[in-house]
């Protein structure tokens, strides 16, 4: 079982008492660490000060926990991860979800997880924020599940149901927030998130496979954190920012046909294979970060302060 006492002791020493019992946790995805800019009375704790924390090595991710107040009035105490951990960085899954379990130990009841994702659904325009209502996790199904192994707490469920993984209440609050903020209807969508291990982007065949399986967006994070949060009893909201379209050509241009046309002297249009870059992801995350930030802040305002009211669904 993991020992969280050393981590909690350091946080007790570094974080003012008024911020030591955050109500809401936030995980910032690629290019979305600007979410923390809305915090007041901000206290940053670098990951390297915290036992059990590893370092985020991905561009666009910082390596600090941010504590502060968010929302109107006196504000709601929150804790935000400015940079998450991924298995493809070489981190063990237990390390990937360790911060989520720390949040639970500190009293977080509701967690908002954001990510940058590629669109599998051709109807999702780049820049759309997808409110995730389900997921497909191929790594989970093939032996890469963060809940494998000894339980961190024997009082937690051994066999975790996931049919209700994504809180209906929190998802509904996103659309209420968008309505209150007069955000255009097509800025938001609902969909299913596919988790892949990365760090490679999908091949066209893999994209077609995931689309056929019912996924709307795909990314390399989030699901491990969702599982740990649900095991710990938190209510979960996931917001995916579509930063690029997954490369899925509508038809295949035969290389044989291209060669034979060239070989017989016929003119043939050369095909340039489309690619996706992480720089593209970061740029879009920065561009749309303010919209994500505004929605998250409003949702936090709308979450019922009575913990009993914010029970799942």
BALOBA-1460 file (C-alpha; in Angstrom, 3 decimals):
// residues 313
<rec num="1" residu="x" x="0.000" y="0.000" z="0.000"/>
<rec num="2" residu="x" x="1.214" y="3.503" z="-0.794"/>
<rec num="3" residu="x" x="2.271" y="5.732" z="2.100"/>
<rec num="4" residu="x" x="0.908" y="9.247" z="1.639"/>
<rec num="5" residu="x" x="1.863" y="10.560" z="5.082"/>
<rec num="6" residu="x" x="5.194" y="12.088" z="4.010"/>
<rec num="7" residu="x" x="3.581" y="13.937" z="1.093"/>
<rec num="8" residu="x" x="0.725" y="15.241" z="3.218"/>
<rec num="9" residu="x" x="3.158" y="16.404" z="5.899"/>
<rec num="10" residu="x" x="5.174" y="18.460" z="3.382"/>
<rec num="11" residu="x" x="1.980" y="20.021" z="2.032"/>
<rec num="12" residu="x" x="0.893" y="20.865" z="5.567"/>
<rec num="13" residu="x" x="4.172" y="22.722" z="6.054"/>
<rec num="14" residu="x" x="4.132" y="24.581" z="2.712"/>
<rec num="15" residu="x" x="0.438" y="25.403" z="2.196"/>
<rec num="16" residu="x" x="-1.424" y="27.937" z="4.370"/>
<rec num="17" residu="x" x="-4.145" y="26.393" z="6.574"/>
<rec num="18" residu="x" x="-6.936" y="28.155" z="4.617"/>
<rec num="19" residu="x" x="-5.929" y="26.229" z="1.470"/>
<rec num="20" residu="x" x="-5.173" y="22.837" z="2.994"/>
<rec num="21" residu="x" x="-8.668" y="21.430" z="2.443"/>
<rec num="22" residu="x" x="-9.420" y="21.995" z="-1.254"/>
<rec num="23" residu="x" x="-12.939" y="21.146" z="-2.392"/>
<rec num="24" residu="x" x="-12.144" y="20.798" z="-6.098"/>
<rec num="25" residu="x" x="-9.173" y="19.275" z="-7.898"/>
<rec num="26" residu="x" x="-8.073" y="20.268" z="-11.408"/>
<rec num="27" residu="x" x="-5.682" y="18.477" z="-13.760"/>
<rec num="28" residu="x" x="-4.349" y="20.659" z="-16.581"/>
<rec num="29" residu="x" x="-3.593" y="19.068" z="-19.935"/>
<rec num="30" residu="x" x="-1.137" y="20.052" z="-22.682"/>
<rec num="31" residu="x" x="-1.000" y="23.814" z="-23.074"/>
<rec num="32" residu="x" x="-3.776" y="24.301" z="-20.508"/>
<rec num="33" residu="x" x="-1.744" y="25.152" z="-17.405"/>
<rec num="34" residu="x" x="-3.003" y="28.713" z="-17.842"/>
<rec num="35" residu="x" x="-6.130" y="27.538" z="-16.013"/>
<rec num="36" residu="x" x="-4.247" y="28.298" z="-12.819"/>
<rec num="37" residu="x" x="-4.041" y="31.976" z="-13.775"/>
<rec num="38" residu="x" x="-7.553" y="32.448" z="-12.417"/>
<rec num="39" residu="x" x="-6.487" y="31.365" z="-8.921"/>
<rec num="40" residu="x" x="-6.258" y="33.904" z="-6.118"/>
<rec num="41" residu="x" x="-3.883" y="33.692" z="-3.151"/>
<rec num="42" residu="x" x="-1.933" y="31.201" z="-5.236"/>
<rec num="43" residu="x" x="0.666" y="28.976" z="-3.615"/>
<rec num="44" residu="x" x="2.880" y="26.853" z="-5.893"/>
<rec num="45" residu="x" x="4.535" y="23.686" z="-4.650"/>
<rec num="46" residu="x" x="7.076" y="22.169" z="-7.079"/>
<rec num="47" residu="x" x="6.732" y="18.433" z="-7.594"/>
<rec num="48" residu="x" x="10.349" y="17.879" z="-6.603"/>
<rec num="49" residu="x" x="9.445" y="18.996" z="-3.073"/>
<rec num="50" residu="x" x="6.817" y="16.277" z="-2.742"/>
<rec num="51" residu="x" x="7.629" y="12.657" z="-1.854"/>
<rec num="52" residu="x" x="5.944" y="10.252" z="-4.274"/>
<rec num="53" residu="x" x="5.708" y="12.815" z="-7.092"/>
<rec num="54" residu="x" x="7.676" y="12.422" z="-10.286"/>
<rec num="55" residu="x" x="8.470" y="15.079" z="-12.905"/>
<rec num="56" residu="x" x="6.462" y="15.950" z="-16.001"/>
<rec num="57" residu="x" x="8.816" y="15.906" z="-18.999"/>
<rec num="58" residu="x" x="6.349" y="16.860" z="-21.738"/>
<rec num="59" residu="x" x="6.497" y="20.349" z="-23.334"/>
<rec num="60" residu="x" x="3.463" y="22.368" z="-22.288"/>
<rec num="61" residu="x" x="3.331" y="20.764" z="-18.862"/>
<rec num="62" residu="x" x="4.758" y="22.422" z="-15.763"/>
<rec num="63" residu="x" x="5.720" y="20.493" z="-12.645"/>
<rec num="64" residu="x" x="3.916" y="22.143" z="-9.742"/>
<rec num="65" residu="x" x="0.824" y="21.852" z="-7.624"/>
<rec num="66" residu="x" x="-1.088" y="25.119" z="-7.390"/>
<rec num="67" residu="x" x="-3.293" y="25.909" z="-4.407"/>
<rec num="68" residu="x" x="-5.636" y="28.870" z="-4.351"/>
<rec num="69" residu="x" x="-9.162" y="30.206" z="-4.499"/>
<rec num="70" residu="x" x="-11.277" y="30.158" z="-7.647"/>
<rec num="71" residu="x" x="-14.714" y="31.517" z="-8.396"/>
<rec num="72" residu="x" x="-16.773" y="34.477" z="-7.280"/>
<rec num="73" residu="x" x="-17.208" y="35.860" z="-3.788"/>
<rec num="74" residu="x" x="-14.855" y="34.372" z="-1.233"/>
<rec num="75" residu="x" x="-13.897" y="31.709" z="-3.729"/>
<rec num="76" residu="x" x="-13.648" y="27.933" z="-3.576"/>
<rec num="77" residu="x" x="-10.363" y="26.379" z="-2.401"/>
<rec num="78" residu="x" x="-8.882" y="24.271" z="-5.210"/>
<rec num="79" residu="x" x="-5.766" y="22.271" z="-5.978"/>
<rec num="80" residu="x" x="-4.485" y="22.155" z="-9.556"/>
<rec num="81" residu="x" x="-1.890" y="19.950" z="-11.186"/>
<rec num="82" residu="x" x="0.135" y="22.127" z="-13.566"/>
<rec num="83" residu="x" x="1.413" y="19.223" z="-15.602"/>
<rec num="84" residu="x" x="0.410" y="15.586" z="-15.397"/>
<rec num="85" residu="x" x="2.316" y="12.334" z="-15.666"/>
<rec num="86" residu="x" x="2.024" y="9.811" z="-18.517"/>
<rec num="87" residu="x" x="3.036" y="6.153" z="-18.744"/>
<rec num="88" residu="x" x="4.845" y="6.887" z="-22.029"/>
<rec num="89" residu="x" x="7.299" y="9.052" z="-20.081"/>
<rec num="90" residu="x" x="8.386" y="5.905" z="-18.302"/>
<rec num="91" residu="x" x="6.354" y="6.537" z="-15.156"/>
<rec num="92" residu="x" x="4.633" y="3.640" z="-13.451"/>
<rec num="93" residu="x" x="0.857" y="3.843" z="-13.438"/>
<rec num="94" residu="x" x="0.916" y="4.065" z="-9.646"/>
<rec num="95" residu="x" x="3.014" y="7.232" z="-10.026"/>
<rec num="96" residu="x" x="0.693" y="8.608" z="-12.721"/>
<rec num="97" residu="x" x="-2.304" y="8.486" z="-10.386"/>
<rec num="98" residu="x" x="-0.470" y="9.269" z="-7.129"/>
<rec num="99" residu="x" x="-1.435" y="12.988" z="-7.201"/>
<rec num="100" residu="x" x="-5.110" y="12.080" z="-7.596"/>
<rec num="101" residu="x" x="-4.944" y="9.947" z="-4.480"/>
<rec num="102" residu="x" x="-3.215" y="12.794" z="-2.627"/>
<rec num="103" residu="x" x="-6.095" y="15.074" z="-3.631"/>
<rec num="104" residu="x" x="-8.532" y="12.545" z="-2.195"/>
<rec num="105" residu="x" x="-6.596" y="12.419" z="1.085"/>
<rec num="106" residu="x" x="-6.821" y="16.219" z="1.255"/>
<rec num="107" residu="x" x="-10.617" y="16.099" z="0.951"/>
<rec num="108" residu="x" x="-11.233" y="16.785" z="-2.741"/>
<rec num="109" residu="x" x="-14.737" y="15.630" z="-3.655"/>
<rec num="110" residu="x" x="-15.014" y="16.825" z="-7.273"/>
<rec num="111" residu="x" x="-12.236" y="16.647" z="-9.853"/>
<rec num="112" residu="x" x="-12.078" y="18.385" z="-13.228"/>
<rec num="113" residu="x" x="-9.660" y="16.746" z="-15.655"/>
<rec num="114" residu="x" x="-8.698" y="18.510" z="-18.879"/>
<rec num="115" residu="x" x="-6.745" y="17.285" z="-21.859"/>
<rec num="116" residu="x" x="-5.814" y="18.059" z="-25.430"/>
<rec num="117" residu="x" x="-7.214" y="15.478" z="-27.836"/>
<rec num="118" residu="x" x="-7.408" y="14.584" z="-31.497"/>
<rec num="119" residu="x" x="-10.806" y="14.441" z="-33.201"/>
<rec num="120" residu="x" x="-11.873" y="11.078" z="-34.599"/>
<rec num="121" residu="x" x="-15.407" y="12.277" z="-35.236"/>
<rec num="122" residu="x" x="-15.321" y="14.369" z="-38.438"/>
<rec num="123" residu="x" x="-18.135" y="16.540" z="-37.100"/>
<rec num="124" residu="x" x="-15.921" y="17.877" z="-34.295"/>
<rec num="125" residu="x" x="-14.158" y="21.052" z="-35.386"/>
<rec num="126" residu="x" x="-10.743" y="21.950" z="-34.045"/>
<rec num="127" residu="x" x="-11.263" y="24.149" z="-30.989"/>
<rec num="128" residu="x" x="-14.379" y="22.320" z="-29.770"/>
<rec num="129" residu="x" x="-14.513" y="21.442" z="-26.077"/>
<rec num="130" residu="x" x="-15.851" y="17.912" z="-25.674"/>
<rec num="131" residu="x" x="-17.634" y="17.018" z="-22.444"/>
<rec num="132" residu="x" x="-16.683" y="13.363" z="-22.060"/>
<rec num="133" residu="x" x="-19.460" y="10.950" z="-21.074"/>
<rec num="134" residu="x" x="-17.685" y="7.614" z="-21.675"/>
<rec num="135" residu="x" x="-14.337" y="6.160" z="-22.637"/>
<rec num="136" residu="x" x="-12.641" y="3.354" z="-24.511"/>
<rec num="137" residu="x" x="-9.343" y="2.336" z="-22.947"/>
<rec num="138" residu="x" x="-7.469" y="-0.255" z="-24.942"/>
<rec num="139" residu="x" x="-4.548" y="-0.263" z="-22.461"/>
<rec num="140" residu="x" x="-6.989" y="-1.088" z="-19.652"/>
<rec num="141" residu="x" x="-8.338" y="-4.040" z="-21.604"/>
<rec num="142" residu="x" x="-4.885" y="-5.422" z="-22.357"/>
<rec num="143" residu="x" x="-3.229" y="-5.347" z="-18.944"/>
<rec num="144" residu="x" x="-2.220" y="-1.699" z="-18.463"/>
<rec num="145" residu="x" x="-4.755" y="-0.752" z="-15.802"/>
<rec num="146" residu="x" x="-3.748" y="1.541" z="-12.901"/>
<rec num="147" residu="x" x="-5.854" y="-0.512" z="-10.502"/>
<rec num="148" residu="x" x="-3.914" y="-3.720" z="-11.136"/>
<rec num="149" residu="x" x="-1.970" y="-5.051" z="-8.159"/>
<rec num="150" residu="x" x="-2.410" y="-4.632" z="-4.402"/>
<rec num="151" residu="x" x="-5.057" y="-2.145" z="-3.360"/>
<rec num="152" residu="x" x="-3.859" y="1.163" z="-1.958"/>
<rec num="153" residu="x" x="-6.689" y="1.010" z="0.559"/>
<rec num="154" residu="x" x="-8.566" y="-2.172" z="1.449"/>
<rec num="155" residu="x" x="-11.722" y="-0.163" z="2.123"/>
<rec num="156" residu="x" x="-11.918" y="0.790" z="-1.586"/>
<rec num="157" residu="x" x="-13.819" y="-1.395" z="-4.068"/>
<rec num="158" residu="x" x="-11.793" y="-4.206" z="-5.619"/>
<rec num="159" residu="x" x="-14.033" y="-4.379" z="-8.707"/>
<rec num="160" residu="x" x="-14.805" y="-0.825" z="-9.722"/>
<rec num="161" residu="x" x="-17.929" y="-0.149" z="-11.829"/>
<rec num="162" residu="x" x="-17.348" y="2.399" z="-14.593"/>
<rec num="163" residu="x" x="-20.795" y="2.713" z="-16.155"/>
<rec num="164" residu="x" x="-21.232" y="5.879" z="-14.064"/>
<rec num="165" residu="x" x="-17.631" y="7.102" z="-14.244"/>
<rec num="166" residu="x" x="-18.518" y="10.572" z="-15.534"/>
<rec num="167" residu="x" x="-20.793" y="12.613" z="-13.271"/>
<rec num="168" residu="x" x="-24.053" y="13.640" z="-14.902"/>
<rec num="169" residu="x" x="-24.371" y="16.500" z="-12.431"/>
<rec num="170" residu="x" x="-20.967" y="17.968" z="-13.303"/>
<rec num="171" residu="x" x="-21.538" y="17.487" z="-17.045"/>
<rec num="172" residu="x" x="-24.858" y="19.287" z="-16.778"/>
<rec num="173" residu="x" x="-23.146" y="22.135" z="-14.935"/>
<rec num="174" residu="x" x="-20.824" y="22.634" z="-17.921"/>
<rec num="175" residu="x" x="-23.774" y="23.334" z="-20.196"/>
<rec num="176" residu="x" x="-25.411" y="25.517" z="-17.564"/>
<rec num="177" residu="x" x="-22.148" y="27.462" z="-17.303"/>
<rec num="178" residu="x" x="-21.948" y="27.835" z="-21.091"/>
<rec num="179" residu="x" x="-25.541" y="29.098" z="-21.149"/>
<rec num="180" residu="x" x="-24.901" y="31.606" z="-18.358"/>
<rec num="181" residu="x" x="-21.757" y="32.820" z="-20.143"/>
<rec num="182" residu="x" x="-23.544" y="33.094" z="-23.532"/>
<rec num="183" residu="x" x="-21.039" y="30.723" z="-25.141"/>
<rec num="184" residu="x" x="-22.071" y="29.584" z="-28.615"/>
<rec num="185" residu="x" x="-23.758" y="26.185" z="-28.675"/>
<rec num="186" residu="x" x="-21.307" y="24.692" z="-31.188"/>
<rec num="187" residu="x" x="-18.331" y="25.523" z="-28.940"/>
<rec num="188" residu="x" x="-19.227" y="22.462" z="-26.834"/>
<rec num="189" residu="x" x="-20.050" y="18.870" z="-27.680"/>
<rec num="190" residu="x" x="-20.460" y="15.549" z="-25.885"/>
<rec num="191" residu="x" x="-18.450" y="12.478" z="-26.746"/>
<rec num="192" residu="x" x="-16.463" y="9.356" z="-25.952"/>
<rec num="193" residu="x" x="-12.727" y="9.565" z="-25.231"/>
<rec num="194" residu="x" x="-10.319" y="6.855" z="-26.382"/>
<rec num="195" residu="x" x="-7.175" y="6.388" z="-24.306"/>
<rec num="196" residu="x" x="-4.085" y="5.123" z="-26.109"/>
<rec num="197" residu="x" x="-0.676" y="4.721" z="-24.514"/>
<rec num="198" residu="x" x="1.250" y="7.007" z="-26.909"/>
<rec num="199" residu="x" x="3.697" y="8.590" z="-27.440"/>
<rec num="200" residu="x" x="3.022" y="8.035" z="-31.140"/>
<rec num="201" residu="x" x="0.039" y="9.599" z="-32.850"/>
<rec num="202" residu="x" x="-2.401" y="7.173" z="-34.448"/>
<rec num="203" residu="x" x="-1.937" y="5.637" z="-37.883"/>
<rec num="204" residu="x" x="-4.860" y="6.108" z="-40.283"/>
<rec num="205" residu="x" x="-5.866" y="2.464" z="-39.739"/>
<rec num="206" residu="x" x="-5.814" y="2.923" z="-35.962"/>
<rec num="207" residu="x" x="-7.878" y="6.086" z="-36.326"/>
<rec num="208" residu="x" x="-10.470" y="4.242" z="-38.415"/>
<rec num="209" residu="x" x="-10.525" y="1.421" z="-35.841"/>
<rec num="210" residu="x" x="-11.167" y="3.787" z="-32.933"/>
<rec num="211" residu="x" x="-13.771" y="5.742" z="-34.883"/>
<rec num="212" residu="x" x="-15.576" y="2.510" z="-35.791"/>
<rec num="213" residu="x" x="-15.490" y="1.504" z="-32.109"/>
<rec num="214" residu="x" x="-17.447" y="4.648" z="-31.234"/>
<rec num="215" residu="x" x="-14.756" y="7.035" z="-30.005"/>
<rec num="216" residu="x" x="-15.074" y="10.736" z="-30.794"/>
<rec num="217" residu="x" x="-11.697" y="11.955" z="-29.525"/>
<rec num="218" residu="x" x="-8.409" y="10.271" z="-28.679"/>
<rec num="219" residu="x" x="-5.565" y="11.103" z="-26.330"/>
<rec num="220" residu="x" x="-2.688" y="9.733" z="-24.270"/>
<rec num="221" residu="x" x="-3.846" y="10.533" z="-20.735"/>
<rec num="222" residu="x" x="-6.853" y="11.037" z="-18.457"/>
<rec num="223" residu="x" x="-8.320" y="7.544" z="-18.090"/>
<rec num="224" residu="x" x="-5.833" y="6.376" z="-15.419"/>
<rec num="225" residu="x" x="-6.684" y="9.482" z="-13.389"/>
<rec num="226" residu="x" x="-10.407" y="8.900" z="-13.903"/>
<rec num="227" residu="x" x="-10.107" y="5.355" z="-12.561"/>
<rec num="228" residu="x" x="-8.137" y="6.414" z="-9.488"/>
<rec num="229" residu="x" x="-10.553" y="9.279" z="-8.799"/>
<rec num="230" residu="x" x="-13.596" y="7.033" z="-9.066"/>
<rec num="231" residu="x" x="-11.964" y="4.391" z="-6.871"/>
<rec num="232" residu="x" x="-11.394" y="7.128" z="-4.287"/>
<rec num="233" residu="x" x="-15.068" y="8.136" z="-4.522"/>
<rec num="234" residu="x" x="-14.658" y="11.456" z="-6.345"/>
<rec num="235" residu="x" x="-17.115" y="12.908" z="-8.834"/>
<rec num="236" residu="x" x="-15.363" y="13.243" z="-12.202"/>
<rec num="237" residu="x" x="-15.669" y="15.764" z="-15.026"/>
<rec num="238" residu="x" x="-13.468" y="15.477" z="-18.132"/>
<rec num="239" residu="x" x="-13.144" y="18.238" z="-20.717"/>
<rec num="240" residu="x" x="-11.224" y="17.457" z="-23.928"/>
<rec num="241" residu="x" x="-10.061" y="20.336" z="-26.103"/>
<rec num="242" residu="x" x="-9.895" y="19.252" z="-29.755"/>
<rec num="243" residu="x" x="-6.500" y="20.519" z="-30.894"/>
<rec num="244" residu="x" x="-6.214" y="18.608" z="-34.170"/>
<rec num="245" residu="x" x="-8.040" y="16.216" z="-36.459"/>
<rec num="246" residu="x" x="-6.742" y="12.654" z="-36.474"/>
<rec num="247" residu="x" x="-5.353" y="11.894" z="-39.922"/>
<rec num="248" residu="x" x="-7.891" y="9.491" z="-41.466"/>
<rec num="249" residu="x" x="-7.862" y="9.805" z="-45.288"/>
<rec num="250" residu="x" x="-11.228" y="9.133" z="-46.876"/>
<rec num="251" residu="x" x="-9.633" y="6.821" z="-49.445"/>
<rec num="252" residu="x" x="-6.240" y="5.302" z="-50.118"/>
<rec num="253" residu="x" x="-4.206" y="6.542" z="-53.060"/>
<rec num="254" residu="x" x="-2.398" y="3.478" z="-54.390"/>
<rec num="255" residu="x" x="1.383" y="3.787" z="-54.568"/>
<rec num="256" residu="x" x="1.380" y="1.084" z="-57.276"/>
<rec num="257" residu="x" x="-0.958" y="3.179" z="-59.424"/>
<rec num="258" residu="x" x="1.189" y="6.231" z="-58.815"/>
<rec num="259" residu="x" x="4.346" y="4.351" z="-59.832"/>
<rec num="260" residu="x" x="2.797" y="2.799" z="-62.927"/>
<rec num="261" residu="x" x="1.480" y="6.171" z="-64.087"/>
<rec num="262" residu="x" x="4.902" y="7.724" z="-63.652"/>
<rec num="263" residu="x" x="6.601" y="4.748" z="-65.305"/>
<rec num="264" residu="x" x="4.494" y="5.080" z="-68.453"/>
<rec num="265" residu="x" x="5.123" y="8.797" z="-68.677"/>
<rec num="266" residu="x" x="1.650" y="9.786" z="-67.530"/>
<rec num="267" residu="x" x="1.300" y="12.750" z="-65.258"/>
<rec num="268" residu="x" x="0.392" y="11.770" z="-61.676"/>
<rec num="269" residu="x" x="-0.266" y="13.969" z="-58.690"/>
<rec num="270" residu="x" x="2.116" y="13.093" z="-55.898"/>
<rec num="271" residu="x" x="0.515" y="12.454" z="-52.533"/>
<rec num="272" residu="x" x="1.959" y="14.221" z="-49.471"/>
<rec num="273" residu="x" x="1.065" y="12.350" z="-46.304"/>
<rec num="274" residu="x" x="-0.473" y="14.589" z="-43.647"/>
<rec num="275" residu="x" x="1.060" y="14.599" z="-40.165"/>
<rec num="276" residu="x" x="0.248" y="16.027" z="-36.730"/>
<rec num="277" residu="x" x="2.736" y="17.802" z="-34.465"/>
<rec num="278" residu="x" x="2.840" y="18.486" z="-30.721"/>
<rec num="279" residu="x" x="3.584" y="22.134" z="-31.512"/>
<rec num="280" residu="x" x="0.179" y="22.305" z="-33.220"/>
<rec num="281" residu="x" x="-1.431" y="20.873" z="-30.089"/>
<rec num="282" residu="x" x="0.277" y="23.394" z="-27.809"/>
<rec num="283" residu="x" x="-0.594" y="26.337" z="-30.044"/>
<rec num="284" residu="x" x="-4.289" y="25.482" z="-30.091"/>
<rec num="285" residu="x" x="-4.254" y="24.831" z="-26.334"/>
<rec num="286" residu="x" x="-2.870" y="28.309" z="-25.782"/>
<rec num="287" residu="x" x="-5.383" y="29.836" z="-28.187"/>
<rec num="288" residu="x" x="-8.424" y="28.201" z="-26.583"/>
<rec num="289" residu="x" x="-7.103" y="28.141" z="-23.030"/>
<rec num="290" residu="x" x="-9.085" y="31.220" z="-22.016"/>
<rec num="291" residu="x" x="-12.394" y="29.625" z="-23.009"/>
<rec num="292" residu="x" x="-11.583" y="26.450" z="-21.072"/>
<rec num="293" residu="x" x="-10.482" y="28.561" z="-18.116"/>
<rec num="294" residu="x" x="-13.712" y="30.577" z="-18.138"/>
<rec num="295" residu="x" x="-15.893" y="27.461" z="-18.247"/>
<rec num="296" residu="x" x="-13.983" y="25.690" z="-15.475"/>
<rec num="297" residu="x" x="-14.183" y="28.746" z="-13.229"/>
<rec num="298" residu="x" x="-17.936" y="29.026" z="-13.774"/>
<rec num="299" residu="x" x="-18.502" y="25.302" z="-13.152"/>
<rec num="300" residu="x" x="-16.644" y="25.574" z="-9.859"/>
<rec num="301" residu="x" x="-18.949" y="28.439" z="-8.946"/>
<rec num="302" residu="x" x="-21.968" y="26.258" z="-9.708"/>
<rec num="303" residu="x" x="-20.911" y="23.098" z="-7.844"/>
<rec num="304" residu="x" x="-23.123" y="22.770" z="-4.755"/>
<rec num="305" residu="x" x="-21.218" y="23.675" z="-1.591"/>
<rec num="306" residu="x" x="-23.078" y="20.983" z="0.351"/>
<rec num="307" residu="x" x="-20.991" y="17.860" z="-0.252"/>
<rec num="308" residu="x" x="-24.079" y="15.681" z="0.137"/>
<rec num="309" residu="x" x="-25.640" y="17.419" z="-2.878"/>
<rec num="310" residu="x" x="-22.686" y="16.691" z="-5.151"/>
<rec num="311" residu="x" x="-22.809" y="12.934" z="-4.785"/>
<rec num="312" residu="x" x="-22.321" y="11.137" z="-8.121"/>
<rec num="313" residu="x" x="-25.277" y="11.592" z="-10.497"/>
